[in-house]
């Protein structure tokens, strides 16, 4: 794309129209830009437009955003799914060099909004090119920083520091390697000294402005500059303590402490924005000193006492306003790190822990107006923070983490003080329940948050209270409250306690409150009915001492009708139409309760109705997943009890599944195909004609174009092959099925799915049906074997050959392979079968390949020929390795790089339905023990030619395996003669 007045006009008009509220011109402009973006020098032309000061700012800003996104997708695009060329046209090197030469000066001269977009664009380039392919960047930034510093131009200074912050962030997130440390050294050598220089200069300007009563407008950019310096400090110190920073620690720490202990009335008195600017700098300082406490404790210890006191004092002055949360959280984190370090003695003085509890923990654990607002206005976010543990960065949780930290060394003191606090809070509540309900909530929260979870289990314990008595005296009154809508936050806390300590509350006691849990499903509060559903769902997962479910159908049956009614009713409450906790509970209950035909009819109608609604606009992937799992478990369990219900399920589901397919609701395609596979498998042959219509759609190549659909389509195809083998053999259907197999094995990401199809063809169809096609199958397999010899492909081939041999005999296997290419069987045997047999994993696969390999050496004339003695012995050696050595000793990890695709949302991935899963079939049910089959077969063979096989074994089998073979023979009281 040439840069000329016509290009400028074209791009200007396009970017102007992208801002249009009218959809038609906007779509047309976006389409034009998308098409133009594939032309060389497009990115450079857009950057030049951004630089044109005569163009309207809005157009230039839109262009800057487009430029940034263009670079994200095309500077270093990922390869396509099959490992080939990128799906988009990458930016060529000459254009890249011109962009890199223009972007820094343009960013520094731009308006703040454009500067921020160009800074992000520069960071995109830096991620791929800096420093090795862009050695000029850092010297250019340093040179411009020094010029801007001399002119005290803080707009430019902050632009440069923001850019440096972006490109140095990689040192926080990447794994430490020699290459990373070399990059870090380069950055330190060039930037550490200029960073300290601008940091100290800005510090002196802040001091001067503060002492002379400077106004907020003067101080704001200075504080922003110091915050950016602190974030760069964090990045450059993250991997290890650099020598330069160790040598200049005093300068840094002196200023850090000043910002924690000094007040700045000109800024802090100018409203919330001013307070936020100061707090952001203080929070960045707290993160830095926390980093030094965690990683450089020895070097930092000389400054520790003064910082601990500074942070402690600061926390006493931080209000409960949510705007100050970040500062409070980072400050408390620092104290938590100190409490678990060797310097924990700072907390040992008398009165310190009670003061922490009284002044820091309790005020930050108490409910605030913001918490109540979140509870009422955004229940999903409230639950995410409160129940799902994503609240580590909330005041409530971090305050409890501080207590846990102190308890690692002063456990008895903490338990004593907190237990007393809990009793005080409960006494306060008892004195005036209506007024002091937040005290009870605080007490429950402390017990729940300070509980410890046993690793690898759901078992939770606490030393603060006796769980059973606390449950009965504190929690039960809330559960038994007749008004399910009164004091909802207190009800939610009680339900959370019940859920957390479900393993410790005896079955006899818990069962009494199942009806109350069902009542709470009718609460108007989204959080309360979500917590009630979650509590029921989690209780049904509890196991007893011998890992059996504690609660069974017998426990659920008395409340089952009301439970299902309230669950479905909860999904009609405002904001809970797609409540994932309620739907997960429905799934769990349907997996436990006894499902009569009458209940099954009601439930499938309810679920099918919901499915019809969510088809219109799928929004919540987790809710949708549990919805399909609920349908699958209902169909599975009800049909097992009463096969006649299959037609009822079909009548309810088919109209909705048809809508999904005809309206192209692609998010639901994988689920739909899995449900259809389940329904096909539940039918008895001959299957109804409507399924054969679906089968024709399944055979269409268009159906297989979306990668996420492939595993589900294969699952459905397998179901048809197993249930309708006669119908498959009609017309050109089998040709199309094998065409699908051939397409799938050509991509490494779907080759395994191709083998699933092929294996099912071999298992389900008679030999005379597949015989005309078998040469084409071998030709396709040999083609792929020549193209890529991956472990996955070889293992899949061995399993297929073994299955073929088991079903159709060794002679057919050898003959059909050699028809494709003379003597190819011996090549495959020596180069692939024998050396790779040891890689087979999985009990069914191991049994299949071991039995097939045994039959090959005992039945195939090719291997029974005395001239093939060496191959015979090597195969025995491989079989013994497979049968005698543990999986981890013989099977290698897949060495090939897996295909990596960028998943965007849940539409790009296949999600397996657990309850509609394919049951693994053992093709050798009549053979119980593959080891016994192996030694018995060799023993019988050797008896026909005494003396022949012991000699071969002695000459060709590894001595370790000879000993293992002898041990196997002794185990079954058999001999090889």
Secondary structure, 3 states (H helix, E strand, C coil): CCCCHHHHHHHHHHHHHHCCCCHHHHHHHHHHHHHHCCCCCHHHHHHHHHHCCCCCHHHHHHHHHHHHHHHHHHCCCCECCCCCCECCCCCCHHHHHHHHHHHHHHHHHCCHHHHHHHHHHHHHHHHHHCCCCCCHHHHHHHHHHHHHHHCCCHHHHHHHHHHHHHHHCHHHHCCCCHHHHHHHHHHHHHHHHHHHHHHHHHHHHHHHHHHCCCCHHHHHHHHHHHHHHHHHHHHHHCCCCCHHHHHCHHHHHHHHHHHHHCCCHHHHCCCHHHHHHHHHHHHHHHHHHHHHHHHCHHHHHHHHHHHHHHHHHHHHHCCCCHHHHHHHHHHHHHHHHHHCCCCHHHHCCCCHHHHHHHHHHHHHHCCCHHHHHHHHHCHHHHHHHHCCCCCCCCHHHHHHHHHHHHHHHHHHHHHHHHHHHHHHHHHHHHHCCCCCHHHHHHHHHHHHHCCEECCCCCCEECCCCCHHHHHHHHHHHHHCCCCCCCCHHHHHHHHHHHHHCCCCCCHHHHHHCHHHHHHHCCCCCHHHHHHHHHHHHHHCCCECCCCCECCCHHHHHCCHHHHHHHHHHHCCCCCCCCCHHHHHHHHHHHCCCCCCHHHHHHHHHHHHHHHHHHCCCCCCHHHHHHHHHHHHHHHHHHHHHCCCHHHHHHHHHHHHHHHHHHCCCHHHHHHHHHHHHHHHHHCCCCCCHHHHHHHHHHCCHHHHCCHHHHHHHHHHHHHHHHHCHHHHCCCCHHHHHHHHHHHHHCCCCCHHHHHHHHHHHHHHCCHHHHHHHHHHHHHHHHHHHHHCCCHHHHHHHHHHHHHHHHHHHHHHHHHHHHHHCCCHHHHHHHHHHHHHHHHCCCHHHHHHHHHHHHHHHHHCHHHHCHHHHHHHHHHHHHHHHHHHCCHHHHCCCCCCCCCCCCCCCHHHCCCCCHHHCCCCCCCCCCCCCHHHHHHHHHHHHHHHCCCHHHHHHHHHCCHHHHHHHHHHHHHCCCCCC
